[in-house]
């Protein structure tokens, strides 16, 4: 096992910067997930850790030792690729053993390590098959097994499940998290799928345009996003966003008015100032209430456009008078229908408030 430290890491290709001064610590034994949209730099960052891309500026340390100039093969890391990268002319056994043979490992030790990895990954009955004779999930297990036999300090995964169908992805997510619990080895996992990130990670790092937007536990990012980007990226369905304004009264008190809501502005306690007075309020679909109580809330009148019944959950996709959209999530089989007038409440306790100009959160949440 190992810890990693990224200190002011920069990556440039010619005059183009793609990673902008990333600072990050990965703890010994941690399962960390890099997540973000396509082109945000997550795979580039992983490849820099692996030694497949050079570091333009900054320091990359493994267990406190600077490794910027250490070749990939000498870093003690193992990488699992999206494409599996198996040798098609070799059997499963030969694919698993190949890396060990290249460094002159004794045959008895190779056999022992291959056998242990195969049993752990339920590949022991497939050792004589070639990759073309395997399913996608089995090929991914072989790729993981090839990393396991090297007994690396850190496992690096670059979108390893993206080629699998939905059911198999769910199964492999469970298998990878179980593998992490058994091995206790540090793992860094790259994905664009925030559901994978939420279900697998000890900590998530949200990246955008080569910068870290926020790092924390899955629920910390879900409950207390630092900005609108993180709020919108983490969570499915996406958080609802509604335009509004903040008015500062006597004594520095603040009142919020949403464009789509009627009634008097509601008092809110802001932790940060908003220069323009324009804000965006955010609320997750499961926090929109269809049977309002007497608690402090913003009332909204909507029209249902579309309904999705999933059995245990109902999603009503609504439109407000000003054209803004609102997704309402209800437990069970709620009786909504297209064209229905639906009055809902947004409790202030579940409301997020972001600066309309720079997207930063204006509220402090635990």
Sine and cosine of phi, psi and omega as CSV:
sin_phi,cos_phi,sin_psi,cos_psi,sin_omega,cos_omega
0.00,0.00,0.32,-0.95,-0.06,-1.00
-0.35,-0.93,0.38,-0.93,0.17,-0.99
-0.96,-0.27,0.43,-0.90,0.03,-1.00
-0.79,-0.61,0.51,-0.86,0.05,-1.00
-0.69,-0.72,0.81,-0.59,0.09,-1.00
-0.94,-0.35,0.87,-0.50,-0.09,-1.00
-0.86,-0.50,0.95,-0.30,0.04,-1.00
0.79,0.62,0.71,0.70,-0.06,-1.00
-0.95,0.30,0.78,-0.62,0.02,-1.00
-0.80,-0.59,0.64,-0.77,0.12,-0.99
-0.76,-0.66,0.81,-0.58,0.05,-1.00
-0.80,-0.59,0.61,-0.79,0.19,-0.98
-0.92,-0.39,0.98,-0.20,-0.12,-0.99
0.91,0.42,-0.83,-0.56,0.01,-1.00
-1.00,-0.02,-0.03,1.00,-0.07,-1.00
-0.99,-0.12,0.86,-0.51,0.05,-1.00
-1.00,-0.05,0.75,-0.66,0.01,-1.00
-0.89,-0.45,-0.37,0.93,0.11,-0.99
-0.82,-0.58,0.78,-0.62,-0.20,-0.98
-0.88,-0.48,0.99,0.12,0.15,-0.99
0.89,0.46,0.79,0.61,-0.03,-1.00
-0.98,0.20,0.77,-0.64,0.13,-0.99
-0.91,-0.43,0.81,-0.59,-0.08,-1.00
-0.33,-0.94,0.66,-0.75,0.11,-0.99
-0.89,-0.45,0.76,-0.65,0.08,-1.00
-0.94,-0.35,0.86,-0.51,-0.10,-0.99
-0.98,0.21,0.42,-0.91,0.04,-1.00
-0.86,0.50,0.82,-0.57,0.03,-1.00
0.99,0.14,0.09,1.00,-0.06,-1.00
-0.99,0.13,0.54,-0.84,0.16,-0.99
-0.97,-0.24,0.98,-0.21,-0.03,-1.00
-0.95,-0.31,0.68,-0.73,0.00,-1.00
-0.89,-0.45,0.80,-0.61,0.16,-0.99
-1.00,-0.03,0.82,-0.57,-0.02,-1.00
-0.71,-0.70,0.48,-0.88,0.01,-1.00
0.25,-0.97,0.16,-0.99,-0.01,-1.00
-0.94,0.34,0.22,-0.97,0.04,-1.00
-0.84,0.54,0.70,-0.71,0.03,-1.00
1.00,0.09,0.14,0.99,-0.05,-1.00
-0.99,0.14,-0.20,0.98,0.04,-1.00
0.97,-0.24,0.10,1.00,-0.09,-1.00
-0.93,0.38,-0.68,0.74,0.02,-1.00
-0.95,0.33,-0.58,0.81,0.06,-1.00
-0.88,0.47,-0.68,0.73,0.03,-1.00
-0.89,0.46,-0.67,0.75,0.02,-1.00
-0.90,0.44,-0.67,0.74,-0.02,-1.00
-0.93,0.37,-0.50,0.87,0.10,-1.00
-0.93,0.38,-0.65,0.76,0.06,-1.00
-0.89,0.46,-0.65,0.76,-0.02,-1.00
-0.94,0.34,-0.36,0.93,-0.07,-1.00
1.00,-0.06,0.16,0.99,0.02,-1.00
-1.00,0.07,-0.26,0.96,0.11,-0.99
-0.77,-0.64,0.62,-0.79,0.03,-1.00
-0.98,0.21,0.40,-0.92,0.06,-1.00
-1.00,-0.07,0.84,-0.54,0.00,-1.00
-0.96,0.28,-0.73,0.69,0.04,-1.00
-0.59,-0.81,0.39,-0.92,0.06,-1.00
0.99,-0.14,0.01,-1.00,-0.05,-1.00
-0.83,-0.56,0.72,-0.70,0.09,-1.00
-0.92,-0.40,0.87,-0.49,-0.07,-1.00
-0.85,-0.52,0.66,-0.75,0.13,-0.99
-0.89,-0.46,0.87,-0.50,-0.09,-1.00
0.78,0.62,0.63,0.78,0.07,-1.00
1.00,0.10,-0.13,0.99,-0.05,-1.00
-0.99,-0.13,0.80,-0.60,0.02,-1.00
-0.93,0.37,0.80,-0.59,-0.10,-1.00
-0.85,-0.53,0.27,0.96,-0.03,-1.00
-0.75,0.66,-0.64,0.77,-0.09,-1.00
-0.96,-0.26,0.18,0.98,0.02,-1.00
-1.00,0.08,0.79,-0.61,0.00,-1.00
-0.85,0.53,0.44,-0.90,-0.04,-1.00
-0.82,0.58,-0.68,0.73,-0.08,-1.00
-0.92,0.40,-0.30,0.96,-0.06,-1.00
-0.97,-0.26,0.14,0.99,-0.04,-1.00
-1.00,0.02,-0.21,0.98,0.00,-1.00
0.97,0.25,0.43,0.90,-0.01,-1.00
-0.94,-0.35,0.36,-0.93,0.07,-1.00
-0.72,-0.69,0.71,-0.71,-0.10,-1.00
-0.88,-0.47,0.69,-0.73,0.07,-1.00
-0.93,-0.38,0.85,-0.53,-0.13,-0.99
-1.00,-0.09,0.34,-0.94,0.06,-1.00
-0.86,0.51,-0.59,0.80,-0.09,-1.00
-1.00,0.02,0.09,1.00,-0.04,-1.00
0.96,0.29,-0.68,0.73,0.04,-1.00
0.83,0.56,0.69,0.72,0.06,-1.00
-1.00,0.01,0.44,-0.90,0.07,-1.00
-0.99,0.11,0.91,-0.41,-0.14,-0.99
-0.92,0.38,-0.42,0.91,-0.04,-1.00
-1.00,0.06,-0.07,1.00,-0.02,-1.00
-0.97,-0.22,0.45,-0.89,0.12,-0.99
-0.96,0.27,0.14,-0.99,0.06,-1.00
-0.85,0.53,-0.71,0.70,0.00,-1.00
-0.85,0.52,-0.72,0.69,-0.05,-1.00
-0.91,0.41,-0.60,0.80,0.07,-1.00
-0.89,0.45,-0.66,0.75,0.00,-1.00
-0.93,0.37,-0.58,0.82,-0.12,-0.99
-1.00,0.04,-0.28,0.96,-0.20,-0.98
-0.84,0.54,-0.74,0.67,-0.03,-1.00
-0.89,0.45,-0.60,0.80,0.03,-1.00
-0.93,0.36,-0.62,0.78,0.02,-1.00
-0.90,0.44,-0.59,0.81,-0.04,-1.00
-0.90,0.43,-0.44,0.90,0.00,-1.00
-0.97,-0.23,0.24,0.97,0.12,-0.99
0.96,0.27,0.48,0.88,0.03,-1.00
-0.92,0.40,0.69,-0.72,0.03,-1.00
-0.84,0.54,0.56,-0.83,-0.08,-1.00
-0.85,0.52,-0.66,0.75,-0.02,-1.00
-0.89,0.47,-0.63,0.78,0.01,-1.00
-0.94,0.35,-0.63,0.78,0.06,-1.00
-0.86,0.51,-0.75,0.66,-0.02,-1.00
-0.86,0.51,-0.66,0.75,-0.03,-1.00
-0.91,0.42,-0.71,0.70,-0.03,-1.00
-0.94,0.35,-0.65,0.76,0.03,-1.00
-0.90,0.44,-0.68,0.73,0.00,-1.00
-0.89,0.46,-0.68,0.73,-0.01,-1.00
-0.91,0.42,-0.70,0.72,0.00,-1.00
-0.91,0.40,-0.65,0.76,-0.01,-1.00
-0.90,0.44,-0.67,0.75,0.02,-1.00
-0.93,0.38,-0.64,0.77,0.01,-1.00
-0.88,0.48,-0.61,0.79,-0.08,-1.00
-0.98,-0.20,0.17,0.99,0.02,-1.00
0.85,0.53,0.70,0.71,0.04,-1.00
-0.93,-0.37,0.03,1.00,-0.14,-0.99
-0.89,0.45,-0.41,0.91,0.03,-1.00
-1.00,0.03,-0.01,1.00,-0.10,-1.00
-0.89,-0.45,0.17,0.99,-0.17,-0.99
-0.90,0.44,-0.41,0.91,-0.03,-1.00
-1.00,-0.07,-0.05,1.00,0.00,-1.00
-0.99,0.11,0.34,-0.94,0.10,-0.99
-0.98,-0.20,0.33,-0.94,-0.06,-1.00
-0.80,0.60,-0.58,0.82,-0.01,-1.00
-0.92,0.40,-0.27,0.96,0.00,-1.00
-1.00,-0.10,0.14,0.99,-0.06,-1.00
-0.92,-0.38,0.42,-0.91,0.13,-0.99
-0.97,0.23,0.18,-0.98,0.02,-1.00
-0.86,0.51,-0.67,0.74,0.02,-1.00
-0.91,0.42,-0.61,0.79,0.04,-1.00
-0.92,0.38,-0.64,0.77,0.04,-1.00
-0.90,0.44,-0.61,0.79,0.04,-1.00
-0.92,0.40,-0.59,0.81,0.06,-1.00
-0.90,0.44,-0.62,0.79,0.04,-1.00
-0.89,0.45,-0.68,0.73,0.02,-1.00
-0.88,0.48,-0.64,0.77,0.04,-1.00
-0.93,0.36,-0.66,0.75,0.02,-1.00
-0.89,0.47,-0.59,0.81,0.04,-1.00
-0.89,0.46,-0.53,0.85,0.08,-1.00
-0.97,0.26,-0.65,0.76,-0.06,-1.00
-0.88,0.48,-0.67,0.74,-0.09,-1.00
-0.90,0.44,-0.34,0.94,0.01,-1.00
-0.99,0.16,-0.15,0.99,-0.01,-1.00
0.77,0.64,0.85,0.52,-0.11,-0.99
-0.97,0.26,0.31,-0.95,0.12,-0.99
-0.95,0.31,-0.57,0.82,-0.06,-1.00
-0.61,-0.79,0.68,-0.73,0.16,-0.99
-0.99,-0.11,0.70,-0.71,0.06,-1.00
-0.88,-0.47,0.81,-0.59,-0.02,-1.00
-0.87,-0.49,0.85,-0.53,0.00,-1.00
-0.95,-0.31,1.00,-0.06,-0.01,-1.00
0.71,0.70,0.83,0.56,-0.14,-0.99
-0.95,0.31,-0.27,0.96,-0.08,-1.00
-0.96,-0.29,0.03,1.00,-0.14,-0.99
-0.92,0.38,-0.34,0.94,0.00,-1.00
-1.00,-0.02,0.01,1.00,-0.06,-1.00
-0.99,-0.13,0.40,-0.91,0.06,-1.00
-0.96,0.26,0.19,-0.98,-0.17,-0.98
-0.86,0.51,-0.70,0.71,-0.04,-1.00
-0.91,0.42,-0.67,0.75,-0.02,-1.00
-0.94,0.34,-0.53,0.85,0.04,-1.00
-0.89,0.45,-0.67,0.75,0.03,-1.00
-0.88,0.47,-0.69,0.73,0.00,-1.00
-0.90,0.45,-0.70,0.71,-0.04,-1.00
-0.94,0.35,-0.53,0.85,0.10,-0.99
-0.84,0.54,-0.72,0.70,0.00,-1.00
-0.90,0.43,-0.63,0.78,-0.03,-1.00
-0.93,0.37,-0.62,0.79,0.00,-1.00
-0.93,0.36,-0.65,0.76,0.03,-1.00
-0.92,0.39,-0.59,0.81,0.06,-1.00
-0.92,0.40,-0.62,0.79,0.04,-1.00
-0.89,0.46,-0.66,0.75,0.03,-1.00
-0.89,0.46,-0.65,0.76,0.03,-1.00
-0.90,0.44,-0.63,0.78,-0.01,-1.00
-0.94,0.34,-0.70,0.72,-0.11,-0.99
-1.00,0.09,-0.56,0.83,-0.05,-1.00
0.92,0.38,0.29,0.96,-0.05,-1.00
-1.00,0.05,0.55,-0.84,0.07,-1.00
-0.87,0.50,0.74,-0.67,0.00,-1.00
-0.74,-0.67,0.70,-0.71,0.10,-0.99
-0.85,-0.52,0.80,-0.59,-0.20,-0.98
-0.79,-0.62,0.78,-0.62,0.00,-1.00
-0.96,-0.27,0.73,-0.69,0.08,-1.00
-0.43,-0.90,0.38,-0.92,0.16,-0.99
-0.98,-0.18,-0.05,1.00,-0.09,-1.00
-1.00,-0.07,0.95,-0.32,-0.07,-1.00
-0.94,0.34,-0.36,0.93,0.09,-1.00
-0.92,0.39,-0.67,0.74,0.09,-1.00
-0.86,0.52,-0.70,0.71,-0.02,-1.00
-0.88,0.48,-0.72,0.69,-0.05,-1.00
-0.91,0.43,-0.59,0.81,-0.12,-0.99
-1.00,0.03,-0.29,0.96,-0.11,-0.99
-0.93,-0.38,-0.48,0.88,-0.25,-0.97
-0.99,0.13,0.58,-0.82,0.34,-0.94
-0.97,0.26,-0.69,0.72,0.10,-0.99
-0.67,-0.74,0.54,-0.84,0.03,-1.00
-0.92,-0.38,0.65,-0.76,0.15,-0.99
-0.92,-0.40,0.90,-0.44,0.02,-1.00
-1.00,-0.05,0.85,-0.53,-0.03,-1.00
-0.93,-0.37,0.56,-0.83,0.13,-0.99
-0.55,-0.84,0.81,-0.58,0.07,-1.00
0.78,0.63,0.67,0.75,0.09,-1.00
0.98,0.19,0.23,0.97,0.01,-1.00
-0.78,-0.63,0.50,-0.87,0.08,-1.00
-0.99,0.13,0.88,-0.47,0.04,-1.00
-0.99,0.13,-0.63,0.77,0.02,-1.00
-0.22,-0.98,0.56,-0.83,0.10,-1.00
-0.75,-0.66,0.69,-0.72,0.00,-1.00
0.11,-0.99,-0.03,-1.00,0.04,-1.00
-0.92,0.40,0.38,-0.92,0.00,-1.00
-0.80,0.60,-0.71,0.70,-0.04,-1.00
-0.96,0.29,-0.49,0.87,0.07,-1.00
-0.90,0.44,-0.68,0.74,0.03,-1.00
-0.93,0.36,-0.58,0.82,-0.01,-1.00
-0.94,0.34,-0.70,0.71,-0.10,-1.00
-1.00,0.07,-0.47,0.88,-0.09,-1.00
-0.69,-0.72,0.89,0.46,0.04,-1.00
-0.90,0.43,0.64,-0.77,-0.03,-1.00
-0.97,0.24,-0.37,0.93,-0.03,-1.00
-0.44,-0.90,0.10,-0.99,-0.07,-1.00
-0.91,0.42,-0.57,0.82,-0.01,-1.00
-0.88,0.48,-0.76,0.65,0.01,-1.00
-0.89,0.45,-0.67,0.74,0.01,-1.00
-0.86,0.52,-0.65,0.76,-0.02,-1.00
-0.98,0.18,-0.44,0.90,-0.06,-1.00
-0.99,0.10,-0.60,0.80,-0.02,-1.00
-1.00,-0.05,0.84,-0.54,-0.02,-1.00
0.89,-0.45,0.68,-0.73,0.00,-1.00
-0.62,-0.78,0.86,-0.51,-0.01,1.00
-0.89,0.45,0.26,-0.96,-0.05,-1.00
-0.91,0.41,0.47,-0.88,0.10,-1.00
-0.84,0.55,0.61,-0.79,0.12,-0.99
-0.98,0.21,0.62,-0.79,0.04,-1.00
-0.81,-0.58,0.75,-0.66,-0.06,-1.00
-0.76,-0.65,0.71,-0.71,-0.02,-1.00
-0.96,0.29,0.56,-0.83,0.03,-1.00
-0.30,-0.95,-0.07,-1.00,0.02,-1.00
-0.69,-0.72,0.41,-0.91,0.08,-1.00
-0.89,-0.45,0.75,-0.66,0.05,-1.00
-0.90,-0.44,0.81,-0.59,0.02,-1.00
-1.00,-0.08,0.83,-0.56,-0.04,-1.00
-0.98,-0.18,-0.24,-0.97,0.00,-1.00
-0.89,0.46,0.64,-0.77,0.02,-1.00
0.97,0.23,0.18,0.98,0.05,-1.00
0.99,0.14,0.15,0.99,0.04,-1.00
-0.94,0.34,0.48,-0.87,-0.03,-1.00
-0.86,-0.50,0.63,-0.78,0.08,-1.00
-0.78,-0.63,0.64,-0.77,-0.08,-1.00
-0.92,-0.39,0.69,-0.72,0.10,-0.99
-0.80,-0.60,0.80,-0.59,0.06,-1.00
-1.00,-0.03,0.64,-0.77,-0.05,-1.00
-0.85,0.53,-0.59,0.81,-0.09,-1.00
-1.00,0.06,-0.10,1.00,-0.09,-1.00
-0.96,-0.29,0.53,-0.85,0.13,-0.99
-1.00,-0.08,-0.08,-1.00,0.06,-1.00
1.00,0.06,0.06,-1.00,-0.05,-1.00
-0.96,0.26,0.48,-0.88,0.07,-1.00
-0.85,0.52,0.52,-0.85,-0.03,-1.00
-0.97,-0.24,0.63,-0.78,0.00,-1.00
-0.94,0.35,0.70,-0.72,0.07,-1.00
-0.69,-0.72,0.52,-0.85,0.02,-1.00
-0.98,-0.20,0.97,-0.23,-0.02,-1.00
-1.00,-0.01,0.66,-0.75,0.05,-1.00
-1.00,-0.02,-0.32,0.95,-0.02,-1.00
-0.76,-0.65,0.51,-0.86,-0.01,-1.00
-0.99,0.15,0.47,-0.88,0.07,-1.00
-0.86,-0.52,0.89,-0.46,-0.15,-0.99
-0.93,0.38,-0.72,0.70,-0.12,-0.99
-0.99,0.12,-0.28,0.96,-0.08,-1.00
1.00,0.08,-0.18,0.98,-0.01,-1.00
-1.00,-0.03,0.73,-0.68,-0.01,-1.00
-0.74,-0.67,0.21,-0.98,0.17,-0.98
-0.82,-0.57,0.84,-0.54,0.04,-1.00
-1.00,-0.04,0.64,-0.77,0.00,-1.00
-0.84,-0.54,0.63,-0.77,0.08,-1.00
-0.55,-0.84,0.70,-0.71,0.01,-1.00
-0.97,0.24,0.54,-0.84,-0.07,-1.00
-0.81,0.59,-0.57,0.82,-0.04,-1.00
-0.96,0.26,-0.19,0.98,0.00,-1.00
-0.99,-0.14,-0.07,1.00,0.09,-1.00
-0.98,0.20,0.80,-0.60,-0.14,-0.99
-0.97,-0.22,0.79,-0.62,0.01,-1.00
-1.00,-0.05,-0.20,0.98,0.06,-1.00
-0.82,-0.58,0.99,0.15,-0.11,-0.99
-0.85,0.52,0.60,-0.80,0.13,-0.99
-0.96,-0.29,-0.33,-0.94,-0.07,-1.00
-1.00,0.00,0.05,1.00,-0.02,-1.00
-0.94,0.33,0.27,-0.96,0.01,-1.00
-0.90,0.43,0.83,-0.55,-0.08,-1.00
-0.38,-0.93,0.37,-0.93,0.14,-0.99
-1.00,-0.09,0.79,-0.61,0.00,-1.00
-1.00,-0.07,0.70,-0.71,-0.03,-1.00
-0.73,-0.68,0.69,-0.73,0.09,-1.00
-0.98,-0.21,0.82,-0.57,-0.07,-1.00
-0.79,-0.62,0.22,-0.98,0.16,-0.99
-0.84,-0.54,0.77,-0.63,-0.01,-1.00
-0.96,0.29,0.81,-0.59,0.05,-1.00
-0.99,-0.15,-0.63,0.78,-0.10,-0.99
-0.48,-0.88,0.54,-0.84,-0.01,-1.00
-0.78,-0.63,0.70,-0.71,0.11,-0.99
-0.88,-0.47,0.88,-0.48,0.05,-1.00
-0.98,-0.18,0.90,-0.43,0.00,-1.00
-0.95,-0.31,0.21,0.98,0.00,-1.00
1.00,-0.01,-0.97,0.26,0.00,-1.00
-0.99,0.14,-0.28,0.96,-0.07,-1.00
-0.63,-0.78,0.56,-0.83,0.09,-1.00
-0.84,-0.54,0.73,-0.69,0.09,-1.00
-0.93,-0.38,0.83,-0.56,0.11,-0.99
-0.94,-0.34,0.85,-0.52,-0.01,-1.00
-0.99,-0.16,0.92,-0.40,-0.19,-0.98
-0.90,-0.44,0.32,-0.95,0.09,-1.00
-0.84,-0.55,0.63,-0.78,0.02,-1.00
-1.00,-0.09,0.18,-0.98,-0.07,-1.00
-0.87,0.49,-0.50,0.87,-0.02,-1.00
-1.00,-0.01,0.15,0.99,0.05,-1.00
1.00,-0.05,-0.14,0.99,0.04,-1.00
-0.94,0.34,0.46,-0.89,-0.02,-1.00
-0.98,-0.19,0.50,-0.87,0.02,-1.00
-0.60,-0.80,0.83,-0.56,0.08,-1.00
-0.99,-0.12,0.77,-0.63,-0.01,-1.00
-0.90,-0.43,0.84,-0.55,0.01,-1.00
-0.95,-0.30,0.81,-0.59,0.01,-1.00
-0.83,-0.55,0.58,-0.81,0.07,-1.00
-0.96,0.29,0.59,-0.81,0.04,-1.00
0.98,0.22,-0.38,-0.92,-0.10,-0.99
-0.96,-0.30,0.98,0.18,-0.04,-1.00
-0.94,0.34,0.63,-0.78,-0.10,-0.99
-1.00,-0.01,0.95,0.31,0.10,-1.00
-0.97,-0.25,0.42,-0.91,-0.01,-1.00
-0.58,-0.81,0.53,-0.85,0.05,-1.00
-0.82,0.57,0.69,-0.73,-0.03,-1.00
1.00,-0.03,-0.18,0.98,-0.03,-1.00
-0.94,0.33,0.67,-0.74,0.14,-0.99
-0.99,0.12,0.85,-0.53,-0.10,-0.99
-0.80,-0.60,0.89,-0.47,0.06,-1.00
-1.00,-0.08,0.81,-0.59,-0.07,-1.00
-0.79,-0.62,0.26,-0.97,0.03,-1.00
-0.81,-0.58,0.61,-0.79,0.10,-1.00
-0.92,-0.38,0.97,-0.22,-0.02,-1.00
-0.89,0.46,0.68,-0.73,0.00,-1.00
-0.88,0.48,-0.48,0.88,-0.02,-1.00
-0.90,0.44,-0.39,0.92,-0.03,-1.00
-0.95,-0.32,0.17,0.99,-0.07,-1.00
-1.00,0.02,0.70,-0.71,0.14,-0.99
-0.96,-0.27,0.54,-0.84,0.00,-1.00
-0.77,-0.64,0.80,-0.59,-0.04,-1.00
-0.83,-0.55,0.55,-0.84,0.10,-0.99
-0.91,0.42,0.79,-0.62,-0.05,-1.00
-0.92,0.40,-0.41,0.91,-0.06,-1.00
-1.00,0.06,-0.78,0.63,-0.07,-1.00
-0.94,-0.34,-0.06,1.00,0.12,-0.99
0.99,0.16,-0.06,1.00,-0.06,-1.00
-0.94,0.34,0.50,-0.87,0.04,-1.00
-0.94,0.34,0.65,-0.76,0.01,-1.00
-0.97,-0.23,-0.04,1.00,0.00,-1.00
-0.91,-0.42,0.47,-0.88,0.09,-1.00
-0.97,-0.26,0.84,-0.54,0.03,-1.00
-0.81,-0.58,0.57,-0.82,0.01,-1.00
-0.96,0.28,0.00,0.00,0.00,0.00
